[in-house]
Amino acid sequence: MNIEFLSEFKDPYLQTDEGRGIFLAGITLGMLAKSQLSKGTSIDSAPLYKQIRFGRLQKRNLMGLLSKVPMLTRTTLDEQSKGRAGMIESLCAKSGELIIQGGGEDLGVNGNFAFSMAFLNAPDYFFGKIFKKKDDEHEIPDGHDEKEEN
């Protein structure tokens, strides 16, 4: 897992532990929501999407959603996506760690914006930055390749 790209952002909020945690939470939940979609459907039809209060998200709500990630990775990922469960869970764990270290109580405008942008661009960050492709496979935290997971 590579999150060093976060240091490239100039936004002061994304230079804090809390900001980075919120951003990674957006990617985590964005990937889960996208995995809940049937082919040809839009993101707003994902059950997880309907639980997120975009623009009014509070830390308490976000922590509740993140606490469901281990269950959601096991129950909502289809067979093709099951290999990503470990990656999503490790990203969730890092997100939670950073949020706890940050210690803030209210996400406010900065937190809601960071979360929403990460959620909307989740696959780009997930595959393009955090878990870069290696020889047509994705890096998996426990050292197994995705083909072995399926």
SVG drawing of the C-alpha trace seen along z (x, -y; Angstrom):
<svg xmlns="http://www.w3.org/2000/svg" viewBox="-31 -25 36 44">
<polyline fill="none" stroke="black" stroke-width="0.4" points="0.0,0.0 1.4,-3.4 -0.1,-6.5 2.9,-8.8 1.1,-10.5 -1.0,-12.4 2.1,-14.5 1.8,-15.9 -1.5,-17.7 -1.1,-21.3 -4.3,-21.6 -3.5,-22.2 -6.3,-19.9 -4.9,-17.0 -1.5,-17.5 -3.1,-16.6 -3.6,-13.0 -7.3,-13.6 -7.5,-14.9 -5.6,-12.0 -7.7,-9.6 -10.9,-11.1 -9.6,-11.1 -8.6,-7.4 -12.1,-6.7 -13.6,-8.2 -11.6,-5.9 -12.4,-2.9 -16.2,-3.5 -16.1,-4.5 -14.6,-1.2 -17.1,0.7 -20.0,-1.2 -18.8,-0.6 -18.5,3.1 -22.2,3.1 -23.3,2.0 -24.8,4.2 -23.4,3.7 -24.8,0.6 -26.2,-1.0 -25.1,-4.4 -23.4,-4.9 -26.5,-6.3 -28.1,-2.9 -25.5,-1.3 -26.9,-0.5 -23.8,-2.1 -24.2,-5.3 -27.7,-5.7 -26.3,-5.6 -23.8,-8.4 -24.9,-12.0 -22.8,-13.8 -22.0,-17.4 -23.3,-16.8 -21.2,-13.8 -20.1,-13.9 -17.2,-11.9 -19.6,-9.8 -21.4,-8.8 -18.2,-8.1 -16.8,-5.9 -20.1,-3.9 -19.7,-3.3 -16.1,-2.3 -16.9,0.1 -19.1,2.0 -16.3,2.5 -15.2,6.0 -18.7,7.3 -19.4,5.5 -16.3,6.9 -17.5,10.4 -21.2,10.0 -21.3,7.6 -18.3,8.2 -19.1,10.5 -16.8,13.3 -14.8,11.2 -14.1,8.6 -13.4,10.9 -9.7,10.6 -9.8,6.9 -11.3,7.6 -7.9,7.5 -6.8,4.4 -10.0,2.6 -9.8,3.7 -6.1,2.6 -7.0,-0.8 -9.9,-1.0 -7.5,-0.2 -5.0,-2.9 -7.8,-5.4 -9.1,-4.6 -5.7,-4.9 -5.1,-8.3 -8.6,-9.6 -8.0,-8.5 -4.6,-10.2 -6.1,-13.4 -8.6,-13.7 -11.0,-16.2 -14.7,-16.0 -16.3,-17.8 -15.5,-17.1 -16.8,-20.5 -16.6,-21.7 -12.9,-20.6 -13.6,-17.0 -16.8,-16.6 -15.1,-18.0 -12.0,-15.7 -14.3,-12.7 -16.5,-13.4 -13.6,-13.9 -12.0,-10.7 -15.2,-8.8 -15.9,-10.0 -12.4,-9.2 -11.9,-6.0 -10.9,-3.6 -8.3,-6.1 -6.6,-6.4 -7.1,-2.8 -5.6,-1.2 -3.5,-4.1 -1.8,-5.3 -2.4,-3.1 -2.3,0.4 -0.4,-0.1 -0.7,2.6 2.2,5.0 2.3,7.2 -1.4,7.0 -2.2,7.9 -2.8,5.7 -0.6,5.7 -2.3,7.3 -1.2,6.5 -0.6,10.1 1.7,10.8 -0.7,13.0 -1.6,11.9 -5.2,11.3 -5.4,14.4 -4.7,16.6 -7.4,14.9 -10.2,15.7"/>
</svg>
